[in-house]
Amino acid sequence: MSSHIYLRRVTNTAKAPLWLRYSDTRARDQDVFLPGGASVDFSVLCGQPGTPLSDRAASDGVIISIAGVERTIVCKGNQLVCDGGRVDGKFGEVVDLGVEDRRIVSIPVDPVAGPDLAACAWLPQQFAYFGLNRERQAFEKACVRGAWGGWRELGGPIGLTGRMAAVSWAAGRRALYALDQAGRVHEEDLSRGREQGWAALPHAGTRLLQLSAVSWAAGRYGLYAVGEDGKLHERWWAAGDWKGWNDLGAPAGVRLTGPVTAVDYVAGRYALYAAGSDGHVWERSAAARWGDWTKTPFQFKGATSLASGRYGPRKYVVGAVVGGEVLVREYAKGWKPERSLGHPPQSALAGPLAIAHADGALNILAAGVDGAVYLLRWAPGSSIGAWTSVEGA
């Protein structure tokens, strides 16, 4: 009797979608986009759907990369196990992946891991969105006066997770920030119209899980990240130099889990929004000094990404993808009722979301469960337009 345990299906047991990359000892690679709750036959995952399932043995030395984190799957007796971390030739703590009938493997997914979108505008009629391709390398796609340009490959260090933030702090000045598997921030300055080369920022003292950025005045901006310690961490730029990481804490009795977003609403004032372990989104605002943490009325439960955008003095929106559609809360002299911006007719939305204000409207970018990127241009106070697919995305 064979000692092999054959894999028939991989199931994403989380609500959030993810990218899976399959590799084996025969140098076969395949990328698959797997929505929350969906499954894929292992024969499809390994890139040869016509091959009998019995030819795919876990003990061949299978590596499955989940949202950029590699896990080696091996047989240990009759139990299918993985090393729970990056491959280094040594196995760490054994993690049971939940084998059913020795033929189905279900892989638990970290709800804060996965690809993301970022966006920023650096001139009134110019904005861009950023993401990662299947090789986990960053890209930019810019829109100038309503016309999309081509792809711009930005590369990136090994191990980018997809959690990223983009910010512009002056006309024509912008930068992209992204987290790696160790939770460290990497920067690509795009201010001179060309890549300057990725640079790692100093470690925050904890592994960072979620990232956002905001500029509240010319030449001043900050990075805001939720750490593995359940707190919010800040690093800001002013007078041409970085200030060190600052611990902004968390609401009393609550661990921050992310996602997080930051938005300026008037010169010198901005607000941070982060999801907590209690299921609520919490706010902390800054002017001359930091205010206290306050609980918001948002009901964005299960959201894997928060995004925000300002469209006027003390007027802005905070949004998330929930149930396959974009939900937003608009602030204008107080919070207005939650409203839905819907989703493209051809696809529900997966979770990644970004907002940039340009051309007199909020440009809302969201990833579909079909892997495409969609755009909705919306000016709050006006009717909701139609979702369109970003050409080539």
Secondary structure, DSSP 8 states (H G I E B T S, - for coil): -----B--EEEE-SSS-EEEEEE-TT--EEEEEE-TT-EEEHHHHTT-TTS-GGG-BGGGTEEEEETTEEEEEEEETTEEEE-SS--SSS--S-EE---BTTTEEEE---TT-S---EEEEEETTEEEEEEE-TTS-EEEEEEETTEEEEEEEEE--TTEEEEEEEEEEETTEEEEEEEETTS-EEEEE-TTSS----EE----SS-EEEEEEEEEETTEEEEEEEETTS-EEEEEEETTEE---EEEE--TT--EEEEEEEEEEETTEEEEEEEETTS-EEEEEESSSB---EE-----TT-S-EEEEEEETTEEEEEEEETTEEEEEEEESSB---EEEE--TT--EEEEEEEEEETTEEEEEEEETTS-EEEEEE-TTS-----EE-TT-
